[in-house]
């Protein structure tokens, strides 16, 4: 059994390199299976809270032939883990608020490396990382139903250098590494934001600040990328 992953999960897979990795909200456990088959971890734990997805994960794990390396646990976020048990974690296909809530509740169970794929703007994840001792070491933007961001965070000392030399508000919203890369997908994503926000913007409205951030990001791209 070698599950096929879509583009966003392939990007997540490529950013994982660990000894023991946990995938939280694993659903069918396809990502942990691929992590093990690709040699990107020696052991994986799949965590699921709800009975239906938990049954999917257990079934996939049983069929994978990886019983010695893949364990499925039921629980909420990092609750089923022991402190120091894993050195890397992933969360995919969740809202940013859900991901940040899980990270905030993890306490001393948080590993040194995180690979996260939220389904909406990852700005609050980047803000959490900056205030929690994690550096944004890699980013991807993948096509799908919408543009999916994928972030790798590593616990490192000092201030994160990723934000140096890029407009800060735009970097929090769209990603400092992604701005430097300036891909056509990012340009399209920013352009769609501008079109969506323009009729909503008015003094004092949040949409006006969001529009200004999108315009700042596009102006920076126009002046700093090919």
C-alpha positions in Angstrom: 0.0 0.0 0.0 1.5 3.3 -1.1 -1.2 6.0 -1.0 -1.3 8.8 -3.6 -1.2 12.3 -2.0 -2.4 15.5 -3.6 -0.1 18.4 -4.3 -0.5 20.0 -0.9 0.3 16.8 1.0 3.2 16.0 -1.3 4.6 19.4 -0.2 4.1 18.6 3.4 5.9 15.2 2.9 8.9 16.9 1.3 9.3 19.2 4.4 9.3 16.4 6.9 12.6 14.9 8.1 12.5 13.3 11.5 13.2 10.3 13.7 9.7 10.1 15.3 6.9 12.0 13.6 3.3 12.5 14.6 0.5 13.4 12.2 -2.4 15.0 14.1 -5.8 14.7 12.5 -4.5 12.0 10.2 -7.8 10.7 8.8 -6.8 7.7 6.6 -3.1 7.8 7.8 -2.0 8.2 4.2 0.6 10.8 5.1 2.3 8.8 7.8 2.4 5.8 5.5 4.1 7.8 2.8 6.5 9.4 5.3 7.7 5.9 6.4 7.9 4.6 2.8 9.9 7.6 1.8 12.3 7.1 4.7 11.5 10.5 6.0 10.9 9.1 9.5 11.8 5.9 11.3 8.5 5.8 13.3 5.2 7.6 12.9 2.2 8.1 15.2 -1.2 9.0 13.7 -3.6 10.8 16.0 -7.4 11.0 15.5 -10.1 12.3 17.8 -13.3 11.1 16.1 -14.4 7.5 15.7 -14.9 7.6 11.9 -11.5 9.0 10.9 -9.9 6.9 13.7 -11.3 3.7 12.1 -10.0 4.8 8.7 -6.5 5.3 10.2 -6.6 1.9 12.0 -7.6 0.2 8.8 -5.0 1.9 6.7 -2.3 1.1 9.2 -3.3 -2.5 9.4 -3.1 -2.8 5.6 0.2 -1.0 5.2 2.5 -3.7 6.5 4.2 -1.1 8.7 2.9 -2.2 12.0 6.3 -2.1 13.7 6.7 1.6 12.6 3.2 3.1 12.6 1.0 3.5 15.6 -2.6 5.0 15.7 -3.8 6.7 18.8 -7.1 8.3 19.7 -7.1 11.7 21.3 -7.3 15.5 21.0 -4.2 17.2 19.5 -1.0 16.3 21.4 -2.9 14.8 24.4 -2.1 11.2 23.5 1.7 11.9 23.5 4.3 12.0 26.2 6.7 15.0 26.4 9.7 14.4 24.2 8.2 11.4 22.5 8.2 12.9 19.0 10.6 15.4 17.4 8.3 16.5 14.6 4.6 17.0 14.0 2.3 17.8 11.1 -1.3 19.1 10.9 -3.0 19.4 7.6 -6.5 20.3 6.2 -7.6 22.3 9.3 -8.5 25.9 9.9 -5.8 28.2 11.1 -7.7 28.8 14.4 -7.9 25.1 15.1 -4.2 24.6 14.4 -3.2 27.5 16.6 -5.5 26.3 19.4 -3.9 22.8 19.3 -0.4 24.4 19.4 -1.3 26.6 22.3 -2.6 23.6 24.3 0.3 21.3 23.6 2.6 22.7 26.3 5.8 20.7 26.8 4.6 18.1 24.3 5.4 20.4 21.4 8.3 19.0 19.2 11.1 21.1 17.8 9.8 20.9 14.2 6.3 21.5 12.8 4.9 21.2 9.3 1.5 22.8 9.0 -1.0 23.1 6.1 -3.9 25.4 7.1 -7.0 25.8 4.9 -7.1 29.6 5.3 -4.7 32.5 5.9 -1.7 31.3 8.0 -1.1 34.8 9.4 -2.0 33.8 13.0 0.3 30.7 12.7 3.2 33.0 11.7 2.4 35.3 14.6 2.2 32.3 17.0 5.6 31.1 15.8 7.3 34.5 16.3 6.0 34.7 19.9 6.8 31.0 20.7 10.4 30.6 19.7 9.9 29.0 16.2 11.5 30.2 13.0 9.7 30.0 9.7 12.3 28.0 7.8 10.4 27.0 4.7 7.2 27.7 2.9 5.3 26.3 -0.1 2.2 27.5 -1.9 0.4 24.7 -3.7 -2.5 24.8 -6.2 -5.8 23.1 -5.4 -9.4 24.3 -4.7 -7.6 27.4 -3.6 -3.9 28.3 -2.9 -2.8 26.0 0.0 0.1 27.3 2.2 2.5 24.8 3.7 4.8 26.0 6.5 7.8 24.4 8.2 8.6 25.8 11.7 11.7 25.0 13.7 12.4 25.9 17.3 15.5 28.1 17.2 17.1 30.8 19.3 17.0 34.6 18.5 14.7 36.5 16.2 13.5 34.8 13.0 15.6 36.2 10.1 13.0 35.3 7.6 11.2 38.6 8.0 14.3 40.8 7.3 14.1 42.8 4.2 10.4 42.3 3.4 7.4 44.4 4.4 6.3 43.0 7.7 2.5 43.1 7.4 2.6 41.6 3.9 5.1 38.9 5.1 2.8 37.9 8.0 -0.2 37.6 5.6 1.5 36.1 2.5 4.8 34.6 3.8 8.3 36.1 3.7 9.8 33.2 1.7 6.9 33.2 -0.6 7.2 36.9 -1.3 10.9 36.5 -2.1 10.0 33.6 -4.5 7.3 35.6 -6.1 5.6 32.7 -7.9 2.7 33.3 -10.4 0.4 31.4 -8.0 1.2 33.9 -5.2 0.7 36.9 -7.6 -2.7 35.4 -8.6 -3.6 34.8 -4.9 -2.8 38.4 -4.0 -4.7 39.7 -7.1 -7.8 37.7 -6.1 -7.6 39.3 -2.6 -7.4 42.8 -4.1 -10.4 42.1 -6.3 -12.4 40.6 -3.4 -11.5 43.3 -0.9 -11.8 46.5 -3.1 -15.6 46.8 -2.9 -15.6 46.0 0.8 -13.0 48.5 1.8 -14.1 51.6 3.7 -12.4 53.8 6.4 -12.3 51.9 9.7 -13.2 48.5 8.2 -11.0 45.5 8.5 -11.2 45.1 4.7 -9.5 48.4 4.2 -6.4 47.2 6.2 -6.5 43.9 4.4 -6.6 45.6 1.1 -3.7 47.9 2.0 -1.6 44.8 2.9 -2.4 43.0 -0.3 -1.5 46.2 -2.3 1.7 46.5 -0.4 2.6 42.9 -1.1 1.9 43.3 -4.8 3.9 46.5 -5.0 6.9 44.8 -3.3 6.7 41.9 -5.7 6.7 44.3 -8.7 9.8 46.0 -7.4 11.8 43.1 -6.1 11.1 40.0 -8.2 11.6 39.2 -11.9 
